[in-house]
Amino acid sequence: MPARQPLTKSSSTVGMEELLTYHGTNLTTGLTSSQVETAREEYGYNELDKEDATPLWKLVLEQFDDTLVKILLVAAAISFALAYFDDAGEHADEEGILAYVEPIVILIILILNAIVGVWQESNAEAALEALKELQSETARVLRDGKMSTINSREIVPGDIIEVKVGDRVPADARLIELKTTSLRIDQSQLTGESQSVAKDVTPPPSARMIW
């Protein structure tokens, strides 16, 4: 299979003929078995990467791996040191205790920031796992001139996919042809939009991906 020339624009904005040529496919027969194997070697399987959950201690440390946070930690340490030496040799009185308020407030803010950061990271990992569960298990694909049902993880770039009413879209794809008057996609799991989004075969004017 000859080396492909890179696309001059985003795959969501180039013309359909150029995109079909780039992937070496056509609307009549789809990809051949050999093309599928070559594409799988290059792109891998159509599935989200499975990564081990990040340990809690690592999530906590990541919250402090920030320049501003490090500056605040140094400021808190210096403030503690100044308060300690100012109060050295004397019994803690009201003024001595007040001297520690500033570094304590800084540390409390940093701790709260770390807690919020860890919570957000944990939610992001949970959302990614939820998306994996929502992935379609099977898909109808045109290969070697025949439409067949395969495991959705076997899809490769260049495959011609058929989607019917109620199906889950099994992969990022360009809309080639509508066999109905309109098409609306529920993509709330990806974008949070509560309303279904209309799709058509016209490439968008900007470089954003569409179904």
Residue frames as a rotation matrix with the C-alpha (Angstrom) as fourth column:
MET 1
0.583 0.812 0.000 0.00
0.812 -0.583 0.000 0.00
0.000 0.000 -1.000 0.00
PRO 2
-0.131 -0.693 0.709 1.62
0.606 -0.622 -0.496 3.32
0.785 0.364 0.502 -1.04
ALA 3
-0.669 -0.193 -0.717 2.44
0.717 -0.421 -0.555 5.92
-0.195 -0.886 0.420 1.58
ARG 4
0.376 0.896 0.234 -0.39
0.915 -0.399 0.059 8.37
0.146 0.192 -0.970 2.09
GLN 5
-0.540 -0.467 0.701 0.07
0.395 -0.875 -0.279 12.08
0.743 0.126 0.657 1.70
PRO 6
-0.732 0.261 -0.629 -0.90
0.599 -0.192 -0.778 14.10
-0.324 -0.946 -0.016 4.79
LEU 7
0.277 0.905 0.322 -4.21
0.952 -0.304 0.035 15.92
0.130 0.297 -0.946 4.71
THR 8
-0.552 -0.487 0.677 -3.90
0.478 -0.850 -0.222 19.65
0.684 0.201 0.702 4.12
LYS 9
-0.311 0.532 0.788 -6.75
-0.704 -0.686 0.185 20.37
0.639 -0.497 0.587 6.56
SER 10
-0.580 0.223 0.784 -8.60
-0.642 0.467 -0.608 18.76
-0.501 -0.856 -0.128 9.43
SER 11
-0.978 0.188 0.091 -10.33
0.207 0.839 0.503 15.49
0.018 0.511 -0.860 8.46
SER 12
-0.239 0.947 -0.215 -13.64
0.715 0.022 -0.699 17.10
-0.657 -0.321 -0.682 9.41
THR 13
0.256 0.332 -0.908 -13.31
-0.191 -0.903 -0.385 19.90
-0.948 0.271 -0.168 6.82
VAL 14
-0.781 -0.564 -0.269 -11.76
-0.381 0.089 0.920 18.25
-0.495 0.821 -0.284 3.75
GLY 15
-0.047 0.764 -0.644 -13.93
-0.993 0.036 0.116 17.14
0.112 0.645 0.756 0.85
MET 16
0.582 0.378 0.720 -15.38
-0.545 0.839 -0.001 13.64
-0.604 -0.392 0.694 0.96
GLU 17
0.954 -0.240 -0.182 -13.52
-0.026 0.539 -0.842 12.47
0.300 0.807 0.508 -2.16
GLU 18
0.124 -0.963 0.238 -10.20
-0.596 -0.264 -0.758 13.61
0.794 -0.048 -0.607 -0.74
LEU 19
-0.028 -0.078 0.997 -10.91
-0.972 0.236 -0.009 11.85
-0.234 -0.969 -0.083 2.54
LEU 20
0.859 0.383 0.341 -11.90
-0.287 0.910 -0.300 8.59
-0.425 0.159 0.891 0.80
THR 21
0.729 -0.655 -0.199 -8.74
-0.099 0.188 -0.977 8.74
0.678 0.732 0.072 -1.29
TYR 22
-0.005 -0.751 0.660 -6.61
-0.881 -0.308 -0.358 9.40
0.472 -0.584 -0.660 1.78
HIS 23
-0.005 0.076 0.997 -7.92
-0.786 0.616 -0.051 6.27
-0.618 -0.784 0.057 3.50
GLY 24
-0.833 -0.395 -0.388 -7.87
-0.554 0.580 0.597 4.21
-0.010 0.712 -0.702 0.29
THR 25
-0.638 0.691 0.339 -11.53
0.383 0.668 -0.638 3.27
-0.667 -0.277 -0.691 0.56
ASN 26
-0.895 0.443 -0.041 -14.69
-0.278 -0.486 0.828 3.74
0.347 0.753 0.559 -1.52
LEU 27
-0.418 0.820 0.391 -18.43
-0.860 -0.218 -0.462 3.73
-0.293 -0.529 0.796 -0.97
THR 28
0.325 0.572 -0.753 -19.04
-0.818 0.570 0.080 0.50
0.475 0.590 0.653 -2.91
THR 29
0.391 -0.257 -0.884 -16.67
0.140 0.966 -0.219 -2.01
0.910 -0.038 0.413 -1.35
GLY 30
0.964 -0.100 0.248 -15.18
-0.266 -0.291 0.919 -0.29
-0.019 -0.952 -0.307 1.69
LEU 31
0.080 -0.989 0.122 -11.77
-0.977 -0.054 0.206 -1.43
-0.197 -0.136 -0.971 2.89
THR 32
0.380 -0.079 -0.922 -10.18
-0.351 0.910 -0.222 -4.74
0.856 0.408 0.317 2.01
SER 33
0.952 -0.011 -0.307 -9.02
0.262 0.553 0.791 -7.21
0.161 -0.833 0.530 4.66
SER 34
0.086 -0.996 -0.030 -5.38
0.953 0.091 -0.288 -6.36
0.290 -0.003 0.957 3.99
GLN 35
-0.245 -0.111 0.963 -6.09
0.089 -0.992 -0.091 -2.63
0.965 0.063 0.253 4.33
VAL 36
0.766 0.584 0.268 -7.83
-0.248 -0.116 0.962 -3.28
0.593 -0.803 0.056 7.66
GLU 37
0.706 -0.565 -0.426 -4.78
0.707 0.587 0.394 -5.15
0.028 -0.579 0.815 9.01
THR 38
-0.269 -0.837 0.476 -2.44
0.770 -0.484 -0.416 -2.37
0.579 0.254 0.775 7.84
ALA 39
0.025 0.370 0.929 -4.62
-0.217 -0.905 0.366 0.31
0.976 -0.210 0.057 9.44
ARG 40
0.930 0.348 -0.122 -4.86
0.021 0.279 0.960 -1.64
0.368 -0.895 0.252 12.70
GLU 41
0.270 -0.915 -0.299 -1.09
0.949 0.305 -0.077 -1.91
0.162 -0.263 0.951 12.90
GLU 42
-0.499 -0.472 0.727 -0.86
0.457 -0.856 -0.242 1.86
0.736 0.211 0.643 12.45
TYR 43
-0.251 0.519 0.817 -3.77
-0.509 -0.789 0.345 3.04
0.824 -0.329 0.462 14.63
GLY 44
-0.989 -0.061 0.137 -4.50
-0.149 0.521 -0.841 0.15
-0.020 -0.851 -0.524 16.99
TYR 45
-0.542 0.835 -0.096 -7.95
0.811 0.550 0.199 -0.82
0.219 0.030 -0.975 18.18
ASN 46
-0.367 0.545 0.754 -10.98
-0.066 -0.824 0.563 1.48
0.928 0.156 0.338 18.35
GLU 47
0.543 0.498 -0.676 -11.16
0.652 0.257 0.713 1.73
0.528 -0.829 -0.185 22.13
LEU 48
0.731 -0.263 0.629 -10.19
-0.492 -0.842 0.220 4.09
0.472 -0.471 -0.745 24.90
ASP 49
-0.259 -0.920 -0.295 -6.83
-0.254 0.359 -0.898 3.39
0.932 -0.158 -0.327 26.48
LYS 50
0.796 0.471 -0.381 -7.11
0.194 0.398 0.897 1.36
0.574 -0.787 0.225 29.64
GLU 51
-0.224 -0.879 0.421 -4.98
-0.233 -0.371 -0.899 2.94
0.946 -0.299 -0.122 32.32
ASP 52
-0.277 0.049 -0.960 -4.49
0.833 0.509 -0.215 1.96
0.478 -0.859 -0.181 35.94
ALA 53
0.778 0.610 0.154 -6.22
0.418 -0.684 0.598 4.20
0.469 -0.401 -0.787 38.45
THR 54
-0.092 -0.821 0.564 -3.91
-0.082 -0.558 -0.826 6.90
0.992 -0.122 -0.017 39.82
PRO 55
-0.228 -0.032 -0.973 -3.05
0.879 0.424 -0.220 6.26
0.420 -0.905 -0.069 43.51
LEU 56
0.777 0.625 -0.071 -4.52
0.580 -0.668 0.467 8.75
0.245 -0.404 -0.881 45.97
TRP 57
0.400 -0.694 -0.598 -1.10
0.505 -0.378 0.776 9.80
-0.765 -0.612 0.200 47.25
LYS 58
-0.582 -0.621 0.525 0.01
0.764 -0.196 0.614 10.61
-0.278 0.759 0.589 43.71
LEU 59
0.156 0.730 0.666 -3.12
0.779 -0.505 0.372 12.68
0.607 0.461 -0.647 43.08
VAL 60
0.843 0.143 -0.518 -2.39
0.491 -0.598 0.633 14.65
-0.220 -0.788 -0.575 46.25
LEU 61
-0.071 -0.965 -0.253 1.24
0.560 -0.248 0.791 15.29
-0.826 -0.085 0.558 45.27
GLU 62
-0.408 -0.042 0.912 0.15
0.898 -0.195 0.393 16.44
0.161 0.980 0.117 41.81
GLN 63
0.661 0.737 0.141 -1.91
0.683 -0.669 0.294 19.21
0.311 -0.098 -0.945 43.40
PHE 64
0.730 -0.462 -0.505 1.26
0.136 -0.625 0.769 20.71
-0.670 -0.629 -0.393 44.86
ASP 65
-0.258 -0.818 0.514 3.25
0.760 0.157 0.631 20.40
-0.597 0.553 0.581 41.63
ASP 66
0.556 0.456 0.694 2.43
0.754 -0.628 -0.192 23.95
0.348 0.631 -0.694 40.60
THR 67
-0.404 -0.830 0.384 4.64
0.591 -0.557 -0.584 27.05
0.698 -0.009 0.716 40.63
LEU 68
-0.100 0.442 0.892 2.11
-0.442 -0.823 0.358 29.24
0.892 -0.358 0.277 42.45
VAL 69
0.878 0.440 -0.189 1.43
-0.069 0.508 0.859 26.56
0.474 -0.741 0.476 45.07
LYS 70
0.271 -0.866 -0.421 5.16
0.873 0.405 -0.271 26.10
0.405 -0.294 0.866 45.66
ILE 71
-0.490 -0.410 0.769 5.56
0.153 -0.909 -0.387 29.87
0.858 -0.072 0.508 46.13
LEU 72
0.349 0.720 0.600 2.74
-0.569 -0.346 0.746 29.88
0.745 -0.602 0.288 48.68
LEU 73
0.825 -0.108 -0.555 4.32
0.412 0.788 0.459 26.94
0.388 -0.607 0.694 50.52
VAL 74
-0.245 -0.969 0.003 7.62
0.787 -0.201 -0.583 28.81
0.566 -0.141 0.812 50.73
ALA 75
-0.340 0.199 0.919 5.78
-0.279 -0.955 0.104 31.93
0.898 -0.221 0.381 51.91
ALA 76
0.749 0.661 0.046 4.01
-0.282 0.255 0.925 29.91
0.599 -0.706 0.377 54.61
ALA 77
0.504 -0.640 -0.579 7.32
0.779 0.627 -0.014 28.37
0.372 -0.444 0.815 55.76
ILE 78
-0.522 -0.712 0.470 9.01
0.462 -0.699 -0.545 31.78
0.717 -0.067 0.694 55.94
SER 79
0.019 0.638 0.769 6.03
-0.488 -0.666 0.564 33.21
0.872 -0.386 0.300 57.81
PHE 80
0.869 0.249 -0.428 6.15
0.173 0.659 0.732 30.31
0.464 -0.710 0.529 60.30
ALA 81
0.061 -0.947 -0.314 9.89
0.892 0.193 -0.409 30.82
0.449 -0.255 0.856 60.80
LEU 82
-0.537 -0.237 0.809 9.51
0.040 -0.966 -0.257 34.57
0.843 -0.106 0.528 61.40
ALA 83
0.442 0.789 0.427 6.67
-0.491 -0.185 0.851 33.99
0.751 -0.586 0.306 63.85
TYR 84
0.752 -0.197 -0.629 8.71
0.508 0.781 0.364 31.35
0.420 -0.593 0.687 65.69
PHE 85
-0.277 -0.957 -0.086 11.86
0.829 -0.193 -0.524 33.47
0.485 -0.216 0.847 66.04
ASP 86
-0.317 0.239 0.918 9.84
-0.252 -0.954 0.161 36.55
0.914 -0.180 0.362 67.04
ASP 87
0.644 0.688 0.335 8.29
-0.551 0.115 0.826 34.48
0.530 -0.717 0.453 69.82
ALA 88
0.236 -0.624 -0.745 11.49
0.356 0.769 -0.532 32.58
0.904 -0.140 0.404 70.76
GLY 89
-0.737 -0.626 -0.254 12.31
0.401 -0.103 -0.910 32.61
0.544 -0.773 0.327 74.42
GLU 90
-0.765 0.537 0.356 8.91
-0.644 -0.661 -0.386 33.95
0.028 -0.524 0.851 75.41
HIS 91
-0.651 0.654 0.386 5.70
0.335 0.704 -0.626 32.25
-0.681 -0.278 -0.677 76.54
ALA 92
-0.696 0.447 0.561 3.00
0.597 -0.073 0.799 32.23
0.398 0.891 -0.216 73.84
ASP 93
-0.605 0.558 -0.568 0.79
0.167 -0.608 -0.776 35.23
-0.778 -0.565 0.275 74.35
GLU 94
0.441 0.894 0.079 -2.04
0.302 -0.065 -0.951 36.66
-0.845 0.443 -0.299 72.27
GLU 95
0.527 -0.289 -0.799 0.28
-0.728 -0.639 -0.250 38.51
-0.438 0.713 -0.547 69.90
GLY 96
-0.582 -0.798 0.156 2.47
-0.627 0.562 0.539 35.42
-0.518 0.216 -0.828 69.46
ILE 97
-0.316 0.563 0.764 -0.52
0.412 0.807 -0.423 33.29
-0.854 0.181 -0.487 68.51
LEU 98
0.685 0.621 -0.381 -1.76
-0.012 -0.513 -0.858 35.90
-0.728 0.593 -0.344 66.04
ALA 99
-0.042 -0.801 -0.597 1.64
-0.822 -0.312 0.476 35.81
-0.568 0.511 -0.645 64.32
TYR 100
-0.819 -0.282 0.499 0.87
-0.055 0.905 0.421 32.23
-0.571 0.317 -0.757 63.24
VAL 101
0.160 0.986 0.036 -2.52
0.002 0.036 -0.999 33.08
-0.987 0.160 0.004 61.73
GLU 102
0.325 -0.035 -0.945 -1.17
-0.852 -0.445 -0.277 34.08
-0.411 0.895 -0.175 58.31
PRO 103
-0.680 -0.611 -0.405 0.84
-0.729 0.621 0.286 30.89
0.077 0.490 -0.868 57.60
ILE 104
-0.716 0.480 0.506 -1.98
0.110 0.794 -0.598 28.74
-0.689 -0.373 -0.621 58.99
VAL 105
0.327 0.862 -0.388 -4.50
-0.292 -0.298 -0.909 30.42
-0.899 0.410 0.155 56.66
ILE 106
-0.029 -0.423 -0.906 -2.16
-0.995 -0.074 0.066 29.85
-0.095 0.903 -0.419 53.69
LEU 107
-0.925 -0.372 0.082 -1.81
-0.370 0.928 0.037 26.17
-0.090 0.004 -0.996 54.55
ILE 108
-0.330 0.888 0.322 -5.56
0.106 0.374 -0.921 25.75
-0.938 -0.269 -0.218 55.00
ILE 109
0.410 0.460 -0.788 -6.17
-0.677 -0.426 -0.601 27.30
-0.612 0.779 0.137 51.57
LEU 110
-0.376 -0.648 -0.663 -3.58
-0.918 0.357 0.171 24.99
0.126 0.673 -0.729 49.97
ILE 111
-0.902 0.085 0.422 -5.07
-0.081 0.929 -0.360 21.94
-0.423 -0.359 -0.832 51.67
LEU 112
0.081 0.997 -0.019 -8.58
-0.061 -0.014 -0.998 22.86
-0.995 0.082 0.059 50.53
ASN 113
0.247 -0.084 -0.965 -7.23
-0.927 -0.310 -0.210 23.44
-0.282 0.947 -0.155 47.01
ALA 114
-0.786 -0.590 -0.183 -5.63
-0.616 0.769 0.169 19.98
0.041 0.245 -0.969 47.06
ILE 115
-0.596 0.640 0.485 -8.88
0.098 0.657 -0.748 18.38
-0.797 -0.398 -0.454 48.26
VAL 116
0.418 0.772 -0.479 -10.87
-0.391 -0.323 -0.862 20.01
-0.820 0.547 0.166 45.46
GLY 117
-0.054 -0.538 -0.841 -8.21
-0.997 -0.016 0.074 19.05
-0.053 0.843 -0.536 42.90
VAL 118
-0.929 -0.278 0.243 -8.19
-0.296 0.954 -0.042 15.40
-0.221 -0.111 -0.969 43.99
TRP 119
-0.199 0.946 0.257 -11.99
0.082 0.277 -0.957 15.33
-0.977 -0.169 -0.133 43.90
GLN 120
0.458 0.356 -0.814 -12.04
-0.700 -0.420 -0.578 16.72
-0.547 0.835 0.057 40.35
GLU 121
-0.462 -0.714 -0.527 -9.37
-0.884 0.419 0.206 14.27
0.074 0.561 -0.824 39.16
SER 122
-0.838 0.199 0.508 -11.27
-0.031 0.913 -0.408 11.35
-0.544 -0.357 -0.759 40.67
ASN 123
0.205 0.973 -0.106 -14.48
-0.107 -0.085 -0.991 12.49
-0.973 0.215 0.086 38.98
ALA 124
0.203 -0.204 -0.958 -12.67
-0.950 -0.278 -0.142 12.80
-0.237 0.939 -0.250 35.64
GLU 125
-0.834 -0.543 -0.098 -11.36
-0.552 0.820 0.153 9.23
-0.003 0.182 -0.983 35.91
ALA 126
-0.539 0.719 0.439 -14.82
0.163 0.601 -0.783 7.98
-0.827 -0.350 -0.441 36.86
ALA 127
0.381 0.680 -0.627 -16.35
-0.490 -0.427 -0.760 9.81
-0.784 0.597 0.171 33.87
LEU 128
-0.262 -0.568 -0.780 -13.79
-0.965 0.165 0.204 8.20
0.013 0.806 -0.591 31.53
GLU 129
-0.954 -0.054 0.293 -14.67
-0.107 0.980 -0.169 4.77
-0.278 -0.193 -0.941 32.86
ALA 130
-0.093 0.994 0.050 -18.36
0.037 0.054 -0.998 5.55
-0.995 -0.091 -0.042 32.36
LEU 131
0.233 0.117 -0.965 -17.69
-0.878 -0.401 -0.261 6.49
-0.418 0.909 0.009 28.72
LYS 132
-0.785 -0.564 -0.255 -16.04
-0.619 0.726 0.299 3.13
0.016 0.392 -0.920 28.17
GLU 133
-0.694 0.591 0.411 -19.21
0.229 0.723 -0.652 1.44
-0.683 -0.358 -0.637 29.37
LEU 134
0.240 0.849 -0.470 -21.29
-0.227 -0.422 -0.878 3.49
-0.944 0.317 0.092 26.92
GLN 135
-0.526 -0.521 -0.671 -19.26
-0.755 -0.077 0.651 2.42
-0.391 0.850 -0.353 23.88
SER 136
0.543 0.758 -0.361 -21.20
-0.837 0.451 -0.312 0.41
-0.073 0.471 0.879 21.35
GLU 137
0.106 -0.492 0.864 -20.28
-0.337 0.800 0.497 -3.30
-0.935 -0.344 -0.081 21.41
THR 138
-0.170 -0.116 0.979 -21.01
0.748 0.632 0.205 -4.02
-0.642 0.766 -0.021 17.74
ALA 139
-0.092 0.129 -0.987 -21.13
-0.468 -0.881 -0.071 -2.10
-0.879 0.455 0.142 14.46
ARG 140
0.640 0.316 0.701 -22.21
0.491 0.534 -0.688 -2.72
-0.592 0.784 0.187 10.87
VAL 141
0.038 -0.788 -0.614 -19.24
-0.411 -0.573 0.709 -2.15
-0.911 0.225 -0.346 8.56
LEU 142
0.962 0.217 -0.168 -18.74
-0.222 0.261 -0.939 -2.41
-0.160 0.941 0.299 4.78
ARG 143
-0.020 -0.996 0.087 -15.65
-0.685 0.077 0.725 -4.49
-0.729 -0.045 -0.684 4.00
ASP 144
-0.870 -0.395 0.294 -14.65
-0.053 0.670 0.741 -6.40
-0.490 0.629 -0.604 0.85
GLY 145
-0.794 0.574 -0.201 -17.94
-0.375 -0.202 0.905 -5.31
0.478 0.794 0.376 -0.70
LYS 146
-0.125 0.762 -0.635 -20.10
0.486 0.605 0.631 -6.88
0.865 -0.230 -0.446 2.03
MET 147
-0.071 0.214 0.974 -21.89
-0.720 -0.687 0.098 -5.33
0.690 -0.695 0.203 4.99
SER 148
0.039 0.024 -0.999 -21.24
0.432 0.901 0.038 -7.31
0.901 -0.433 0.025 8.15
THR 149
0.840 0.277 0.467 -21.53
-0.310 -0.461 0.831 -6.94
0.446 -0.843 -0.302 11.92
ILE 150
0.015 -0.906 -0.422 -18.25
0.423 0.389 -0.819 -6.80
0.906 -0.166 0.389 13.84
ASN 151
0.314 -0.053 -0.948 -17.04
0.933 -0.170 0.318 -5.86
-0.178 -0.984 -0.004 17.30
SER 152
0.967 0.168 0.191 -16.80
0.212 -0.948 -0.239 -2.07
0.141 0.271 -0.952 17.44
ARG 153
0.543 -0.832 -0.115 -13.20
-0.228 -0.277 0.933 -2.25
-0.808 -0.480 -0.340 18.70
GLU 154
-0.043 -0.544 0.838 -12.26
0.696 0.585 0.416 -3.75
-0.717 0.601 0.354 15.32
ILE 155
0.877 0.398 0.268 -13.21
0.469 -0.595 -0.652 -0.57
-0.100 0.698 -0.709 13.42
VAL 156
-0.228 -0.963 -0.147 -10.29
0.799 -0.271 0.537 1.25
-0.556 0.005 0.831 11.75
PRO 157
-0.084 0.145 -0.986 -10.04
-0.277 -0.954 -0.117 4.66
-0.957 0.263 0.120 10.02
GLY 158
-0.774 -0.131 -0.620 -11.48
-0.626 0.009 0.780 4.36
-0.097 0.991 -0.089 6.52
ASP 159
-0.828 0.538 0.158 -14.25
0.520 0.842 -0.141 1.92
-0.209 -0.035 -0.977 7.42
ILE 160
-0.642 0.747 0.174 -17.71
-0.417 -0.531 0.737 2.67
0.643 0.401 0.653 6.00
ILE 161
-0.956 0.275 -0.098 -20.16
0.216 0.440 -0.872 2.37
-0.197 -0.855 -0.480 8.92
GLU 162
-0.396 0.904 0.160 -23.95
0.091 -0.134 0.987 1.99
0.914 0.405 -0.029 8.79
VAL 163
-0.987 0.122 -0.107 -25.91
0.087 -0.155 -0.984 3.47
-0.136 -0.980 0.142 11.70
LYS 164
-0.383 0.922 0.058 -29.62
0.468 0.140 0.873 2.92
0.797 0.361 -0.485 12.21
VAL 165
0.130 0.543 0.830 -32.19
-0.509 -0.682 0.525 4.57
0.851 -0.491 0.188 14.48
GLY 166
0.914 0.274 0.298 -31.37
-0.375 0.295 0.879 3.89
0.154 -0.915 0.372 18.12
ASP 167
0.592 -0.765 -0.255 -27.80
0.657 0.641 -0.396 2.73
0.466 0.067 0.882 17.45
ARG 168
0.693 -0.540 -0.478 -24.83
0.111 -0.574 0.811 4.06
-0.712 -0.615 -0.338 19.35
VAL 169
0.841 -0.482 -0.246 -22.25
-0.425 -0.307 -0.851 5.68
0.335 0.821 -0.463 17.09
PRO 170
0.904 -0.403 -0.144 -19.30
0.426 0.809 0.406 3.27
-0.048 -0.428 0.902 17.40
ALA 171
-0.104 -0.992 -0.069 -16.48
0.928 -0.122 0.352 5.67
-0.358 -0.027 0.933 16.46
ASP 172
-0.096 -0.048 -0.994 -15.55
-0.147 -0.987 0.062 9.18
-0.985 0.152 0.088 15.36
ALA 173
-0.339 0.045 0.940 -16.83
0.814 0.516 0.269 9.39
-0.472 0.856 -0.212 11.79
ARG 174
-0.859 0.141 -0.493 -17.79
-0.353 -0.859 0.371 11.65
-0.371 0.492 0.787 8.90
LEU 175
0.049 0.953 0.299 -21.39
0.051 0.296 -0.954 11.57
-0.998 0.062 -0.034 7.75
ILE 176
-0.892 -0.431 0.139 -21.45
0.110 0.092 0.990 10.45
-0.440 0.898 -0.035 4.11
GLU 177
-0.734 0.676 -0.061 -25.09
-0.107 -0.027 0.994 9.86
0.671 0.736 0.092 3.26
LEU 178
-0.709 0.611 0.352 -28.48
-0.496 -0.076 -0.865 10.28
-0.502 -0.788 0.357 4.90
LYS 179
-0.862 0.493 -0.115 -31.22
0.262 0.629 0.732 7.77
0.433 0.601 -0.672 4.14
THR 180
0.029 0.859 -0.511 -33.71
0.990 -0.093 -0.101 9.89
-0.135 -0.504 -0.853 6.06
THR 181
0.584 0.286 0.760 -34.79
0.520 -0.851 -0.079 13.52
0.623 0.441 -0.646 5.96
SER 182
0.423 -0.450 0.786 -32.84
-0.654 -0.753 -0.079 14.46
0.627 -0.480 -0.613 9.06
LEU 183
0.230 -0.424 -0.876 -30.48
0.554 0.797 -0.240 13.10
0.800 -0.430 0.418 11.68
ARG 184
0.465 -0.090 0.881 -30.15
-0.652 -0.708 0.272 14.12
0.599 -0.701 -0.387 15.31
ILE 185
-0.028 -0.622 -0.782 -27.52
0.322 0.735 -0.596 12.74
0.946 -0.269 0.180 17.67
ASP 186
0.955 0.246 0.168 -27.66
-0.101 -0.265 0.959 12.62
0.280 -0.932 -0.228 21.46
GLN 187
0.137 -0.980 -0.146 -24.12
0.404 0.190 -0.895 13.54
0.904 0.063 0.422 22.48
SER 188
0.733 0.252 0.631 -24.87
-0.395 -0.597 0.698 14.63
0.553 -0.761 -0.338 26.04
GLN 189
0.888 -0.433 -0.158 -22.34
0.422 0.623 0.659 12.11
-0.186 -0.651 0.736 27.42
LEU 190
0.025 -0.931 0.364 -19.58
0.982 -0.046 -0.185 13.97
0.189 0.362 0.913 25.57
THR 191
-0.580 -0.266 0.770 -20.64
0.371 -0.928 -0.041 17.62
0.725 0.262 0.637 25.65
GLY 192
-0.812 0.324 -0.485 -23.32
0.455 -0.169 -0.874 17.85
-0.366 -0.931 -0.010 28.32
GLU 193
-0.817 0.555 -0.155 -25.85
-0.546 -0.661 0.515 19.24
0.183 0.506 0.843 25.82
SER 194
-0.557 0.672 0.488 -29.36
-0.215 0.451 -0.866 18.33
-0.802 -0.587 -0.107 26.90
GLN 195
0.523 0.778 -0.349 -30.83
-0.508 -0.045 -0.860 18.57
-0.685 0.627 0.372 23.39
SER 196
0.325 -0.359 0.875 -30.07
0.665 0.744 0.058 16.26
-0.672 0.563 0.480 20.46
VAL 197
-0.134 -0.515 -0.847 -27.82
-0.321 -0.786 0.528 17.87
-0.937 0.343 -0.060 17.86
ALA 198
0.872 0.490 0.006 -28.70
-0.113 0.212 -0.971 17.94
-0.477 0.846 0.240 14.15
LYS 199
-0.244 -0.956 0.163 -26.09
-0.036 0.177 0.984 16.50
-0.969 0.234 -0.078 11.76
ASP 200
0.875 0.456 -0.165 -25.73
-0.197 0.023 -0.980 16.73
-0.443 0.890 0.110 8.00
VAL 201
0.599 -0.632 0.491 -23.25
0.762 0.639 -0.107 15.81
-0.245 0.438 0.865 5.28
THR 202
0.762 -0.307 0.571 -21.93
0.111 -0.806 -0.581 19.36
0.639 0.506 -0.580 4.80
PRO 203
-0.084 -0.857 -0.508 -18.38
0.877 0.179 -0.447 19.81
0.474 -0.483 0.737 6.20
PRO 204
0.697 0.338 -0.632 -18.27
0.650 -0.671 0.357 22.46
-0.304 -0.660 -0.687 8.93
PRO 205
0.816 -0.378 0.438 -16.46
0.036 -0.723 -0.690 25.74
0.578 0.579 -0.576 8.21
SER 206
0.345 -0.702 0.623 -14.18
-0.927 -0.358 0.109 25.34
0.146 -0.615 -0.775 11.25
ALA 207
-0.310 -0.590 -0.746 -11.80
-0.424 0.788 -0.447 22.56
0.851 0.178 -0.494 12.19
ARG 208
-0.364 0.239 0.900 -14.04
-0.882 0.221 -0.416 20.77
-0.299 -0.945 0.131 14.68
MET 209
-0.996 -0.051 -0.075 -14.88
-0.071 0.951 0.300 17.10
0.056 0.305 -0.951 14.67
ILE 210
-0.142 0.989 0.047 -18.44
-0.982 -0.135 -0.131 16.00
-0.124 -0.065 0.990 13.84
TRP 211
-0.182 0.184 0.966 -20.20
-0.099 0.974 -0.204 12.67
-0.978 -0.132 -0.159 13.69
